[in-house]
Amino acid sequence: MFEITKTEEGKIELTGRFDASQVARAQEVFDTVKGTCVIDCSNLEYISSAGLGILLATYKRLHADGDTLRLQNMRKLVRDVFRYSRMDTIFEVE
């Protein structure tokens, strides 16, 4: 199960498993992101390379305009995926 929610404040909350089967749905939400965005990962259980790809593409698009993605509240497993893939050197991780 995967849920993606955009709050009124513009924060994106990810819940469950973000894998290749969720890319199309996630892409629809991330395509609407403008300006610096905070992504709450407190309920994210897993992220695959496909999920990382969506985040990276969004980061690149935002970064071109001087904005960024901030990731917060990562569980250890998700943080490890970012660390092993070296994505923690690209994203702001709080």
N, C-alpha and C positions, 0 to 999 in steps of 0.2 A: 504494500500500500504506500502511496505517495500523495502528499498534499502540498500545494503551493498556494500561499495566501499573501496578497498585497494589502497592507493595512492602510488606513486613511492617511497616516503620516508618511507613507511611501516605503516603509520597511517591508521586506519580503521575509516570510517565515516558511522554512522548509521542514517537512515532517515525513518520516519514514525512509524509504529507500529510493534514492535518486539514481536511476540507472538508464540504460539505453531505451527501455520501453516507455520512459517518461519524457524523452527529449522534446517531442513535438509540443506537448502541453506546456512544458517549462519554457520553451522558446517563445511561445505566445506571450507569456508574462514578461520575460526578460527583454523582449523587443520593445515593451512599453516603458522601460526604465529610462529616466532622464535625470541627469545630475548625479551627484554622489549618492550612493544607495547603501543601506545597511541590510545585511542578510543575517537573520537570526537562525542559527543552526542547532539550537538547544534540543530540538526534537528530531534532528536528522540522524538516522541510524547508520546510513551507508551512502557513499557516493562513488560511482564508477568513473572510468575515464570519459565516458560520454557526458556525464554530469559536469565533470571538470572542464570539458570542452565548451559547454554552454556558458559556464562562468567565465572562462578565459576569453571567449569571443565577446561577451558583454563587457568585460573589463577593457579590452582593447578599444571597443567602440567608445566607451565613456572616457577612457584615458586620452583619446585623441582630442577631446574637448576640454581636457584639464580636470576631469572628474575621476572617481574611482568607486570600487566596491569595497566595503568593509564587512568582514565576516566576524561574527561574534558567537560566543557560547558553544564552541565546538566540543563534542564528546571526544574522548581519547582516540577511538577508532577512526573517526573522521579526520581529526588533527593529524594522525599518523599517515593517512593517505595523502594529505597535503604536504607533509614533511617528506615522505618517501619520493613523491613526484616533484619535489622542490617548488611546488606552487606556493608554499608559505613564504618564498622569497619574492613573489610577485604581488600577492594580495596583502592588504592590511588585515592582520588577524588579531582580534582583541581577546 
